[in-house]
Amino acid sequence: MNIDNTSAINLAKNPVAHGKSKYIEMRFHYLREQLNNGKLCLKHCRSGEQLADIFTKSVQIEVFKRLRNMMGLESLSTMN
């Protein structure tokens, strides 16, 4: 799983109960269990390379086109 948030990666690998993280409910620890069982691998991904950003953030047109191309998609106007 590619993640652009190093704090989230550190929290998943080392569940320290401090600050905001101590309020995370047990049902949200599924990913940590999968990580500990070796079924999930977390990898830091620079924000500019995070494909999910195209769906979750308002991005500049250049970033949109680059992320779209990284997913193997084309503009409908070029498909004629």
PyMOL Python script that loads the backbone (N, CA, C, O; Angstrom):
from pymol import cmd

cmd.read_pdbstr("""\
ATOM      1  N   MET A   1       0.851  -1.153   0.000  1.00  0.00           N
ATOM      2  CA  MET A   1       0.000   0.000   0.000  1.00  0.00           C
ATOM      3  C   MET A   1       0.903   1.225   0.000  1.00  0.00           C
ATOM      4  O   MET A   1       1.771   1.353   0.864  1.00  0.00           O
ATOM      5  N   ASN A   2       0.715   2.107  -0.939  1.00  0.00           N
ATOM      6  CA  ASN A   2       1.483   3.344  -1.019  1.00  0.00           C
ATOM      7  C   ASN A   2       0.801   4.431  -0.199  1.00  0.00           C
ATOM      8  O   ASN A   2      -0.390   4.693  -0.363  1.00  0.00           O
ATOM      9  N   ILE A   3       1.569   5.059   0.683  1.00  0.00           N
ATOM     10  CA  ILE A   3       1.040   6.091   1.574  1.00  0.00           C
ATOM     11  C   ILE A   3       1.963   7.295   1.524  1.00  0.00           C
ATOM     12  O   ILE A   3       3.182   7.142   1.588  1.00  0.00           O
ATOM     13  N   ASP A   4       1.394   8.502   1.409  1.00  0.00           N
ATOM     14  CA  ASP A   4       2.220   9.704   1.398  1.00  0.00           C
ATOM     15  C   ASP A   4       2.310  10.372   2.771  1.00  0.00           C
ATOM     16  O   ASP A   4       2.761  11.513   2.872  1.00  0.00           O
ATOM     17  N   ASN A   5       1.892   9.683   3.814  1.00  0.00           N
ATOM     18  CA  ASN A   5       1.897  10.228   5.165  1.00  0.00           C
ATOM     19  C   ASN A   5       2.806   9.366   6.042  1.00  0.00           C
ATOM     20  O   ASN A   5       2.425   8.272   6.458  1.00  0.00           O
ATOM     21  N   THR A   6       4.013   9.873   6.320  1.00  0.00           N
ATOM     22  CA  THR A   6       4.967   9.087   7.103  1.00  0.00           C
ATOM     23  C   THR A   6       4.487   8.868   8.530  1.00  0.00           C
ATOM     24  O   THR A   6       4.820   7.848   9.134  1.00  0.00           O
ATOM     25  N   SER A   7       3.718   9.790   9.084  1.00  0.00           N
ATOM     26  CA  SER A   7       3.183   9.604  10.437  1.00  0.00           C
ATOM     27  C   SER A   7       2.229   8.416  10.490  1.00  0.00           C
ATOM     28  O   SER A   7       2.231   7.659  11.460  1.00  0.00           O
ATOM     29  N   ALA A   8       1.421   8.253   9.457  1.00  0.00           N
ATOM     30  CA  ALA A   8       0.502   7.112   9.404  1.00  0.00           C
ATOM     31  C   ALA A   8       1.273   5.800   9.306  1.00  0.00           C
ATOM     32  O   ALA A   8       0.886   4.805   9.919  1.00  0.00           O
ATOM     33  N   ILE A   9       2.360   5.792   8.538  1.00  0.00           N
ATOM     34  CA  ILE A   9       3.186   4.588   8.429  1.00  0.00           C
ATOM     35  C   ILE A   9       3.808   4.260   9.778  1.00  0.00           C
ATOM     36  O   ILE A   9       3.783   3.108  10.213  1.00  0.00           O
ATOM     37  N   ASN A  10       4.369   5.272  10.443  1.00  0.00           N
ATOM     38  CA  ASN A  10       4.993   5.052  11.752  1.00  0.00           C
ATOM     39  C   ASN A  10       3.982   4.571  12.782  1.00  0.00           C
ATOM     40  O   ASN A  10       4.293   3.697  13.592  1.00  0.00           O
ATOM     41  N   LEU A  11       2.783   5.128  12.763  1.00  0.00           N
ATOM     42  CA  LEU A  11       1.748   4.715  13.704  1.00  0.00           C
ATOM     43  C   LEU A  11       1.316   3.272  13.449  1.00  0.00           C
ATOM     44  O   LEU A  11       1.053   2.523  14.389  1.00  0.00           O
ATOM     45  N   ALA A  12       1.245   2.890  12.184  1.00  0.00           N
ATOM     46  CA  ALA A  12       0.860   1.515  11.852  1.00  0.00           C
ATOM     47  C   ALA A  12       1.924   0.519  12.309  1.00  0.00           C
ATOM     48  O   ALA A  12       1.602  -0.583  12.752  1.00  0.00           O
ATOM     49  N   LYS A  13       3.182   0.912  12.198  1.00  0.00           N
ATOM     50  CA  LYS A  13       4.272   0.010  12.575  1.00  0.00           C
ATOM     51  C   LYS A  13       4.541   0.008  14.071  1.00  0.00           C
ATOM     52  O   LYS A  13       4.974  -1.006  14.619  1.00  0.00           O
ATOM     53  N   ASN A  14       4.289   1.132  14.740  1.00  0.00           N
ATOM     54  CA  ASN A  14       4.568   1.248  16.170  1.00  0.00           C
ATOM     55  C   ASN A  14       3.380   1.914  16.850  1.00  0.00           C
ATOM     56  O   ASN A  14       3.344   3.140  16.956  1.00  0.00           O
ATOM     57  N   PRO A  15       2.413   1.138  17.311  1.00  0.00           N
ATOM     58  CA  PRO A  15       1.183   1.695  17.891  1.00  0.00           C
ATOM     59  C   PRO A  15       1.406   2.330  19.263  1.00  0.00           C
ATOM     60  O   PRO A  15       1.126   1.721  20.295  1.00  0.00           O
ATOM     61  N   VAL A  16       1.909   3.548  19.257  1.00  0.00           N
ATOM     62  CA  VAL A  16       2.136   4.278  20.500  1.00  0.00           C
ATOM     63  C   VAL A  16       0.864   5.044  20.837  1.00  0.00           C
ATOM     64  O   VAL A  16       0.348   5.787  20.003  1.00  0.00           O
ATOM     65  N   ALA A  17       0.359   4.869  22.047  1.00  0.00           N
ATOM     66  CA  ALA A  17      -0.866   5.564  22.463  1.00  0.00           C
ATOM     67  C   ALA A  17      -0.500   6.948  22.976  1.00  0.00           C
ATOM     68  O   ALA A  17      -0.167   7.121  24.148  1.00  0.00           O
ATOM     69  N   HIS A  18      -0.566   7.926  22.089  1.00  0.00           N
ATOM     70  CA  HIS A  18      -0.297   9.295  22.488  1.00  0.00           C
ATOM     71  C   HIS A  18      -1.131  10.242  21.640  1.00  0.00           C
ATOM     72  O   HIS A  18      -1.533   9.909  20.525  1.00  0.00           O
ATOM     73  N   GLY A  19      -1.380  11.407  22.173  1.00  0.00           N
ATOM     74  CA  GLY A  19      -2.089  12.437  21.424  1.00  0.00           C
ATOM     75  C   GLY A  19      -3.355  11.948  20.766  1.00  0.00           C
ATOM     76  O   GLY A  19      -4.186  11.293  21.396  1.00  0.00           O
ATOM     77  N   LYS A  20      -3.495  12.267  19.504  1.00  0.00           N
ATOM     78  CA  LYS A  20      -4.698  11.929  18.745  1.00  0.00           C
ATOM     79  C   LYS A  20      -4.840  10.431  18.502  1.00  0.00           C
ATOM     80  O   LYS A  20      -5.956   9.922  18.395  1.00  0.00           O
ATOM     81  N   SER A  21      -3.716   9.721  18.414  1.00  0.00           N
ATOM     82  CA  SER A  21      -3.781   8.301  18.060  1.00  0.00           C
ATOM     83  C   SER A  21      -4.417   7.440  19.139  1.00  0.00           C
ATOM     84  O   SER A  21      -4.896   6.347  18.839  1.00  0.00           O
ATOM     85  N   LYS A  22      -4.436   7.897  20.384  1.00  0.00           N
ATOM     86  CA  LYS A  22      -4.999   7.050  21.443  1.00  0.00           C
ATOM     87  C   LYS A  22      -6.514   6.912  21.332  1.00  0.00           C
ATOM     88  O   LYS A  22      -7.103   6.063  22.002  1.00  0.00           O
ATOM     89  N   TYR A  23      -7.151   7.726  20.503  1.00  0.00           N
ATOM     90  CA  TYR A  23      -8.602   7.671  20.357  1.00  0.00           C
ATOM     91  C   TYR A  23      -9.052   6.815  19.176  1.00  0.00           C
ATOM     92  O   TYR A  23     -10.249   6.699  18.916  1.00  0.00           O
ATOM     93  N   ILE A  24      -8.113   6.225  18.470  1.00  0.00           N
ATOM     94  CA  ILE A  24      -8.476   5.358  17.349  1.00  0.00           C
ATOM     95  C   ILE A  24      -9.108   4.091  17.908  1.00  0.00           C
ATOM     96  O   ILE A  24      -8.520   3.421  18.758  1.00  0.00           O
ATOM     97  N   GLU A  25     -10.298   3.765  17.435  1.00  0.00           N
ATOM     98  CA  GLU A  25     -11.014   2.594  17.938  1.00  0.00           C
ATOM     99  C   GLU A  25     -10.373   1.302  17.439  1.00  0.00           C
ATOM    100  O   GLU A  25      -9.708   1.279  16.403  1.00  0.00           O
ATOM    101  N   MET A  26     -10.584   0.249  18.185  1.00  0.00           N
ATOM    102  CA  MET A  26      -9.992  -1.045  17.853  1.00  0.00           C
ATOM    103  C   MET A  26     -10.405  -1.548  16.471  1.00  0.00           C
ATOM    104  O   MET A  26      -9.635  -2.257  15.822  1.00  0.00           O
ATOM    105  N   ARG A  27     -11.587  -1.200  16.018  1.00  0.00           N
ATOM    106  CA  ARG A  27     -12.026  -1.708  14.714  1.00  0.00           C
ATOM    107  C   ARG A  27     -11.191  -1.141  13.574  1.00  0.00           C
ATOM    108  O   ARG A  27     -11.217  -1.673  12.464  1.00  0.00           O
ATOM    109  N   PHE A  28     -10.452  -0.068  13.836  1.00  0.00           N
ATOM    110  CA  PHE A  28      -9.612   0.526  12.801  1.00  0.00           C
ATOM    111  C   PHE A  28      -8.203  -0.057  12.792  1.00  0.00           C
ATOM    112  O   PHE A  28      -7.356   0.381  12.013  1.00  0.00           O
ATOM    113  N   HIS A  29      -7.950  -1.029  13.641  1.00  0.00           N
ATOM    114  CA  HIS A  29      -6.620  -1.622  13.710  1.00  0.00           C
ATOM    115  C   HIS A  29      -6.474  -2.822  12.782  1.00  0.00           C
ATOM    116  O   HIS A  29      -5.484  -3.549  12.870  1.00  0.00           O
ATOM    117  N   TYR A  30      -7.425  -3.038  11.906  1.00  0.00           N
ATOM    118  CA  TYR A  30      -7.367  -4.157  10.961  1.00  0.00           C
ATOM    119  C   TYR A  30      -6.101  -4.088  10.104  1.00  0.00           C
ATOM    120  O   TYR A  30      -5.421  -5.094   9.908  1.00  0.00           O
ATOM    121  N   LEU A  31      -5.795  -2.897   9.598  1.00  0.00           N
ATOM    122  CA  LEU A  31      -4.616  -2.760   8.747  1.00  0.00           C
ATOM    123  C   LEU A  31      -3.342  -3.084   9.513  1.00  0.00           C
ATOM    124  O   LEU A  31      -2.424  -3.691   8.962  1.00  0.00           O
ATOM    125  N   ARG A  32      -3.278  -2.683  10.784  1.00  0.00           N
ATOM    126  CA  ARG A  32      -2.102  -2.993  11.592  1.00  0.00           C
ATOM    127  C   ARG A  32      -1.971  -4.505  11.766  1.00  0.00           C
ATOM    128  O   ARG A  32      -0.864  -5.041  11.713  1.00  0.00           O
ATOM    129  N   GLU A  33      -3.079  -5.187  11.971  1.00  0.00           N
ATOM    130  CA  GLU A  33      -3.038  -6.645  12.094  1.00  0.00           C
ATOM    131  C   GLU A  33      -2.522  -7.278  10.808  1.00  0.00           C
ATOM    132  O   GLU A  33      -1.714  -8.205  10.850  1.00  0.00           O
ATOM    133  N   GLN A  34      -2.983  -6.782   9.672  1.00  0.00           N
ATOM    134  CA  GLN A  34      -2.537  -7.316   8.390  1.00  0.00           C
ATOM    135  C   GLN A  34      -1.049  -7.049   8.185  1.00  0.00           C
ATOM    136  O   GLN A  34      -0.336  -7.885   7.631  1.00  0.00           O
ATOM    137  N   LEU A  35      -0.588  -5.900   8.626  1.00  0.00           N
ATOM    138  CA  LEU A  35       0.831  -5.559   8.550  1.00  0.00           C
ATOM    139  C   LEU A  35       1.651  -6.520   9.408  1.00  0.00           C
ATOM    140  O   LEU A  35       2.681  -7.030   8.964  1.00  0.00           O
ATOM    141  N   ASN A  36       1.198  -6.764  10.623  1.00  0.00           N
ATOM    142  CA  ASN A  36       1.907  -7.672  11.534  1.00  0.00           C
ATOM    143  C   ASN A  36       1.896  -9.112  11.037  1.00  0.00           C
ATOM    144  O   ASN A  36       2.833  -9.865  11.305  1.00  0.00           O
ATOM    145  N   ASN A  37       0.849  -9.503  10.317  1.00  0.00           N
ATOM    146  CA  ASN A  37       0.749 -10.861   9.776  1.00  0.00           C
ATOM    147  C   ASN A  37       1.509 -11.024   8.461  1.00  0.00           C
ATOM    148  O   ASN A  37       1.555 -12.121   7.904  1.00  0.00           O
ATOM    149  N   GLY A  38       2.101  -9.949   7.968  1.00  0.00           N
ATOM    150  CA  GLY A  38       2.852 -10.011   6.722  1.00  0.00           C
ATOM    151  C   GLY A  38       1.988 -10.006   5.479  1.00  0.00           C
ATOM    152  O   GLY A  38       2.483 -10.274   4.385  1.00  0.00           O
ATOM    153  N   LYS A  39       0.705  -9.707   5.623  1.00  0.00           N
ATOM    154  CA  LYS A  39      -0.205  -9.682   4.477  1.00  0.00           C
ATOM    155  C   LYS A  39      -0.281  -8.303   3.826  1.00  0.00           C
ATOM    156  O   LYS A  39      -0.888  -8.145   2.767  1.00  0.00           O
ATOM    157  N   LEU A  40       0.337  -7.307   4.462  1.00  0.00           N
ATOM    158  CA  LEU A  40       0.295  -5.936   3.965  1.00  0.00           C
ATOM    159  C   LEU A  40       1.671  -5.322   4.125  1.00  0.00           C
ATOM    160  O   LEU A  40       2.337  -5.529   5.139  1.00  0.00           O
ATOM    161  N   CYS A  41       2.094  -4.572   3.133  1.00  0.00           N
ATOM    162  CA  CYS A  41       3.368  -3.864   3.181  1.00  0.00           C
ATOM    163  C   CYS A  41       3.083  -2.385   2.930  1.00  0.00           C
ATOM    164  O   CYS A  41       2.401  -2.037   1.966  1.00  0.00           O
ATOM    165  N   LEU A  42       3.601  -1.523   3.791  1.00  0.00           N
ATOM    166  CA  LEU A  42       3.409  -0.087   3.631  1.00  0.00           C
ATOM    167  C   LEU A  42       4.660   0.520   3.018  1.00  0.00           C
ATOM    168  O   LEU A  42       5.776   0.226   3.448  1.00  0.00           O
ATOM    169  N   LYS A  43       4.475   1.358   2.026  1.00  0.00           N
ATOM    170  CA  LYS A  43       5.589   1.990   1.336  1.00  0.00           C
ATOM    171  C   LYS A  43       5.308   3.484   1.240  1.00  0.00           C
ATOM    172  O   LYS A  43       4.219   3.897   0.841  1.00  0.00           O
ATOM    173  N   HIS A  44       6.313   4.299   1.612  1.00  0.00           N
ATOM    174  CA  HIS A  44       6.129   5.741   1.494  1.00  0.00           C
ATOM    175  C   HIS A  44       6.135   6.124   0.025  1.00  0.00           C
ATOM    176  O   HIS A  44       6.963   5.656  -0.757  1.00  0.00           O
ATOM    177  N   CYS A  45       5.214   6.967  -0.324  1.00  0.00           N
ATOM    178  CA  CYS A  45       5.051   7.435  -1.694  1.00  0.00           C
ATOM    179  C   CYS A  45       4.954   8.955  -1.640  1.00  0.00           C
ATOM    180  O   CYS A  45       4.090   9.494  -0.948  1.00  0.00           O
ATOM    181  N   ARG A  46       5.827   9.648  -2.359  1.00  0.00           N
ATOM    182  CA  ARG A  46       5.758  11.106  -2.370  1.00  0.00           C
ATOM    183  C   ARG A  46       4.370  11.545  -2.807  1.00  0.00           C
ATOM    184  O   ARG A  46       3.732  10.891  -3.632  1.00  0.00           O
ATOM    185  N   SER A  47       3.915  12.637  -2.257  1.00  0.00           N
ATOM    186  CA  SER A  47       2.565  13.115  -2.547  1.00  0.00           C
ATOM    187  C   SER A  47       2.342  13.315  -4.043  1.00  0.00           C
ATOM    188  O   SER A  47       1.244  13.063  -4.539  1.00  0.00           O
ATOM    189  N   GLY A  48       3.341  13.755  -4.753  1.00  0.00           N
ATOM    190  CA  GLY A  48       3.214  13.977  -6.190  1.00  0.00           C
ATOM    191  C   GLY A  48       3.047  12.710  -6.995  1.00  0.00           C
ATOM    192  O   GLY A  48       2.654  12.766  -8.161  1.00  0.00           O
ATOM    193  N   GLU A  49       3.337  11.567  -6.397  1.00  0.00           N
ATOM    194  CA  GLU A  49       3.209  10.280  -7.077  1.00  0.00           C
ATOM    195  C   GLU A  49       2.028   9.465  -6.558  1.00  0.00           C
ATOM    196  O   GLU A  49       1.831   8.325  -6.981  1.00  0.00           O
ATOM    197  N   GLN A  50       1.259  10.024  -5.667  1.00  0.00           N
ATOM    198  CA  GLN A  50       0.144   9.315  -5.043  1.00  0.00           C
ATOM    199  C   GLN A  50      -1.067   9.336  -5.985  1.00  0.00           C
ATOM    200  O   GLN A  50      -1.726  10.365  -6.136  1.00  0.00           O
ATOM    201  N   LEU A  51      -1.348   8.205  -6.605  1.00  0.00           N
ATOM    202  CA  LEU A  51      -2.443   8.131  -7.573  1.00  0.00           C
ATOM    203  C   LEU A  51      -3.794   8.473  -6.963  1.00  0.00           C
ATOM    204  O   LEU A  51      -4.663   9.007  -7.652  1.00  0.00           O
ATOM    205  N   ALA A  52      -3.983   8.180  -5.697  1.00  0.00           N
ATOM    206  CA  ALA A  52      -5.277   8.451  -5.059  1.00  0.00           C
ATOM    207  C   ALA A  52      -5.598   9.937  -5.017  1.00  0.00           C
ATOM    208  O   ALA A  52      -6.764  10.313  -4.901  1.00  0.00           O
ATOM    209  N   ASP A  53      -4.573  10.791  -5.110  1.00  0.00           N
ATOM    210  CA  ASP A  53      -4.809  12.235  -5.054  1.00  0.00           C
ATOM    211  C   ASP A  53      -5.758  12.709  -6.153  1.00  0.00           C
ATOM    212  O   ASP A  53      -6.482  13.687  -5.966  1.00  0.00           O
ATOM    213  N   ILE A  54      -5.757  12.033  -7.281  1.00  0.00           N
ATOM    214  CA  ILE A  54      -6.630  12.433  -8.385  1.00  0.00           C
ATOM    215  C   ILE A  54      -8.105  12.296  -7.998  1.00  0.00           C
ATOM    216  O   ILE A  54      -8.966  12.967  -8.568  1.00  0.00           O
ATOM    217  N   PHE A  55      -8.391  11.425  -7.029  1.00  0.00           N
ATOM    218  CA  PHE A  55      -9.763  11.206  -6.581  1.00  0.00           C
ATOM    219  C   PHE A  55     -10.107  11.955  -5.300  1.00  0.00           C
ATOM    220  O   PHE A  55     -11.285  12.142  -4.993  1.00  0.00           O
ATOM    221  N   THR A  56      -9.100  12.384  -4.550  1.00  0.00           N
ATOM    222  CA  THR A  56      -9.355  12.950  -3.223  1.00  0.00           C
ATOM    223  C   THR A  56      -8.995  14.413  -3.074  1.00  0.00           C
ATOM    224  O   THR A  56      -9.355  15.035  -2.075  1.00  0.00           O
ATOM    225  N   LYS A  57      -8.286  14.982  -4.052  1.00  0.00           N
ATOM    226  CA  LYS A  57      -7.837  16.368  -3.925  1.00  0.00           C
ATOM    227  C   LYS A  57      -8.111  17.140  -5.204  1.00  0.00           C
ATOM    228  O   LYS A  57      -8.242  16.571  -6.289  1.00  0.00           O
ATOM    229  N   SER A  58      -8.191  18.431  -5.043  1.00  0.00           N
ATOM    230  CA  SER A  58      -8.265  19.308  -6.201  1.00  0.00           C
ATOM    231  C   SER A  58      -6.830  19.535  -6.669  1.00  0.00           C
ATOM    232  O   SER A  58      -6.031  20.139  -5.953  1.00  0.00           O
ATOM    233  N   VAL A  59      -6.503  19.055  -7.861  1.00  0.00           N
ATOM    234  CA  VAL A  59      -5.126  19.147  -8.346  1.00  0.00           C
ATOM    235  C   VAL A  59      -5.058  20.018  -9.594  1.00  0.00           C
ATOM    236  O   VAL A  59      -6.042  20.172 -10.317  1.00  0.00           O
ATOM    237  N   GLN A  60      -3.885  20.580  -9.831  1.00  0.00           N
ATOM    238  CA  GLN A  60      -3.654  21.373 -11.039  1.00  0.00           C
ATOM    239  C   GLN A  60      -3.817  20.475 -12.267  1.00  0.00           C
ATOM    240  O   GLN A  60      -3.667  19.257 -12.171  1.00  0.00           O
ATOM    241  N   ILE A  61      -4.122  21.069 -13.412  1.00  0.00           N
ATOM    242  CA  ILE A  61      -4.370  20.298 -14.634  1.00  0.00           C
ATOM    243  C   ILE A  61      -3.154  19.466 -15.030  1.00  0.00           C
ATOM    244  O   ILE A  61      -3.304  18.344 -15.514  1.00  0.00           O
ATOM    245  N   GLU A  62      -1.944  20.008 -14.829  1.00  0.00           N
ATOM    246  CA  GLU A  62      -0.733  19.262 -15.175  1.00  0.00           C
ATOM    247  C   GLU A  62      -0.604  18.009 -14.305  1.00  0.00           C
ATOM    248  O   GLU A  62      -0.247  16.936 -14.792  1.00  0.00           O
ATOM    249  N   VAL A  63      -0.899  18.161 -13.018  1.00  0.00           N
ATOM    250  CA  VAL A  63      -0.845  17.024 -12.092  1.00  0.00           C
ATOM    251  C   VAL A  63      -1.921  16.012 -12.465  1.00  0.00           C
ATOM    252  O   VAL A  63      -1.673  14.807 -12.455  1.00  0.00           O
ATOM    253  N   PHE A  64      -3.114  16.500 -12.793  1.00  0.00           N
ATOM    254  CA  PHE A  64      -4.208  15.620 -13.198  1.00  0.00           C
ATOM    255  C   PHE A  64      -3.805  14.780 -14.407  1.00  0.00           C
ATOM    256  O   PHE A  64      -4.016  13.567 -14.423  1.00  0.00           O
ATOM    257  N   LYS A  65      -3.228  15.423 -15.415  1.00  0.00           N
ATOM    258  CA  LYS A  65      -2.833  14.704 -16.627  1.00  0.00           C
ATOM    259  C   LYS A  65      -1.746  13.673 -16.332  1.00  0.00           C
ATOM    260  O   LYS A  65      -1.786  12.562 -16.861  1.00  0.00           O
ATOM    261  N   ARG A  66      -0.775  14.035 -15.490  1.00  0.00           N
ATOM    262  CA  ARG A  66       0.301  13.109 -15.155  1.00  0.00           C
ATOM    263  C   ARG A  66      -0.236  11.897 -14.397  1.00  0.00           C
ATOM    264  O   ARG A  66       0.119  10.760 -14.706  1.00  0.00           O
ATOM    265  N   LEU A  67      -1.095  12.145 -13.399  1.00  0.00           N
ATOM    266  CA  LEU A  67      -1.670  11.035 -12.633  1.00  0.00           C
ATOM    267  C   LEU A  67      -2.572  10.173 -13.512  1.00  0.00           C
ATOM    268  O   LEU A  67      -2.580   8.948 -13.392  1.00  0.00           O
ATOM    269  N   ARG A  68      -3.324  10.813 -14.387  1.00  0.00           N
ATOM    270  CA  ARG A  68      -4.187  10.071 -15.315  1.00  0.00           C
ATOM    271  C   ARG A  68      -3.349   9.160 -16.201  1.00  0.00           C
ATOM    272  O   ARG A  68      -3.702   8.003 -16.425  1.00  0.00           O
ATOM    273  N   ASN A  69      -2.235   9.689 -16.705  1.00  0.00           N
ATOM    274  CA  ASN A  69      -1.349   8.881 -17.548  1.00  0.00           C
ATOM    275  C   ASN A  69      -0.717   7.739 -16.762  1.00  0.00           C
ATOM    276  O   ASN A  69      -0.537   6.646 -17.299  1.00  0.00           O
ATOM    277  N   MET A  70      -0.376   7.982 -15.482  1.00  0.00           N
ATOM    278  CA  MET A  70       0.209   6.934 -14.638  1.00  0.00           C
ATOM    279  C   MET A  70      -0.764   5.776 -14.457  1.00  0.00           C
ATOM    280  O   MET A  70      -0.348   4.634 -14.258  1.00  0.00           O
ATOM    281  N   MET A  71      -2.071   6.074 -14.526  1.00  0.00           N
ATOM    282  CA  MET A  71      -3.084   5.027 -14.389  1.00  0.00           C
ATOM    283  C   MET A  71      -3.391   4.355 -15.718  1.00  0.00           C
ATOM    284  O   MET A  71      -4.172   3.404 -15.768  1.00  0.00           O
ATOM    285  N   GLY A  72      -2.780   4.842 -16.798  1.00  0.00           N
ATOM    286  CA  GLY A  72      -3.011   4.242 -18.104  1.00  0.00           C
ATOM    287  C   GLY A  72      -4.294   4.706 -18.764  1.00  0.00           C
ATOM    288  O   GLY A  72      -4.823   4.023 -19.640  1.00  0.00           O
ATOM    289  N   LEU A  73      -4.804   5.863 -18.353  1.00  0.00           N
ATOM    290  CA  LEU A  73      -6.041   6.399 -18.918  1.00  0.00           C
ATOM    291  C   LEU A  73      -5.732   7.473 -19.942  1.00  0.00           C
ATOM    292  O   LEU A  73      -4.660   8.076 -19.914  1.00  0.00           O
ATOM    293  N   GLU A  74      -6.671   7.710 -20.846  1.00  0.00           N
ATOM    294  CA  GLU A  74      -6.521   8.737 -21.870  1.00  0.00           C
ATOM    295  C   GLU A  74      -7.712   9.671 -21.834  1.00  0.00           C
ATOM    296  O   GLU A  74      -8.784   9.326 -21.337  1.00  0.00           O
ATOM    297  N   SER A  75      -7.503  10.853 -22.368  1.00  0.00           N
ATOM    298  CA  SER A  75      -8.592  11.803 -22.506  1.00  0.00           C
ATOM    299  C   SER A  75      -9.562  11.280 -23.557  1.00  0.00           C
ATOM    300  O   SER A  75      -9.138  10.723 -24.569  1.00  0.00           O
ATOM    301  N   LEU A  76     -10.852  11.453 -23.327  1.00  0.00           N
ATOM    302  CA  LEU A  76     -11.847  11.009 -24.311  1.00  0.00           C
ATOM    303  C   LEU A  76     -11.669  11.727 -25.642  1.00  0.00           C
ATOM    304  O   LEU A  76     -11.973  11.162 -26.692  1.00  0.00           O
ATOM    305  N   SER A  77     -11.183  12.962 -25.614  1.00  0.00           N
ATOM    306  CA  SER A  77     -11.022  13.726 -26.851  1.00  0.00           C
ATOM    307  C   SER A  77      -9.917  13.151 -27.736  1.00  0.00           C
ATOM    308  O   SER A  77      -9.907  13.425 -28.936  1.00  0.00           O
ATOM    309  N   THR A  78      -8.998  12.373 -27.196  1.00  0.00           N
ATOM    310  CA  THR A  78      -7.929  11.776 -28.007  1.00  0.00           C
ATOM    311  C   THR A  78      -8.285  10.382 -28.503  1.00  0.00           C
ATOM    312  O   THR A  78      -7.491   9.757 -29.206  1.00  0.00           O
ATOM    313  N   MET A  79      -9.457   9.889 -28.152  1.00  0.00           N
ATOM    314  CA  MET A  79      -9.831   8.524 -28.515  1.00  0.00           C
ATOM    315  C   MET A  79     -10.642   8.457 -29.800  1.00  0.00           C
ATOM    316  O   MET A  79     -11.052   7.366 -30.196  1.00  0.00           O
ATOM    317  N   ASN A  80     -10.886   9.564 -30.457  1.00  0.00           N
ATOM    318  CA  ASN A  80     -11.690   9.563 -31.692  1.00  0.00           C
ATOM    319  C   ASN A  80     -10.938   9.069 -32.866  1.00  0.00           C
ATOM    320  O   ASN A  80     -11.482   9.012 -33.969  1.00  0.00           O
TER     321      ASN A  80
END
""", "prot")
cmd.dss("prot")
cmd.show_as("cartoon", "prot")
cmd.util.cbc("prot")
cmd.orient("prot")
